[in-house]
């Protein structure tokens, strides 16, 4: 089959990714540990590249900025003289980045408020009801605890980190022959025997943890979720992702 290229809008931009890392690592935005945040940022970028996702140039610019700040933190800090009382103050290389993050956080909050206001204002606009039945399949709302594309990406990231930890010191080259059709069939075989209410863990879909298996399984999951052939849920961000059988689902691996 032809090579399939997939692009996911996981984060709106590099500042969005940095805010996510700061929140996840419970870091004080005014005192960012540059070494740690740079390492985590580069790990996410590497994951996106490994999955053949397009990494926008602005993400790479931010990576270079973080590395520049990191190197400046290792050098003696520049000291400037204050106008009052002849006091001196060290120049923090992180100051510009912190201000960017604070400004971005403000604009993101304002955008959310404006979106809510737009939704509320929309309630005052009356018009003849529009027939949306033709869009019903695409507009089906998520069920309670059903996950988003971001949750699936983060789960794949965890699987790849686990695969890296499991790499043996010595290995041999073997032929890998995974396809999207194979992984769709494998996933469907896992869930087709499930009874109502039963589920299979997302991590149970992997056996060898090779790059080919992880990428093909990720693409297969996206295809099945897109076609509403299975239900994927997560009770909370700390819980395992569970996969449930969609009622009336049939094996369509031969159609893909």
Buried (B, 14 or more C-beta within 10 A) or exposed (E): EEEEEEEBEBBEBBBEBBBBBBEEEEBEBEEBBBEEBBEBBEBBBEBBEBBBBEBBEEBEEBBEBBBEBBEBBEEEEEEEEEEEEEEEEEEBBBEEBBEBBEEBBEEEEEEEEEEEEEEEEEEEEEEEEEEEEEEEEEEEEEEEEBBEEEBBBBBBBBBBEEBEEEEEEEEEEEEEEBBBBBBBBBBBEBBEEBEEEEBBEBEEBBEEBBBEBBBBBBBBBBBBBEBEBBBBBBEEEEEEBBBBBBEEBEBBBEEB
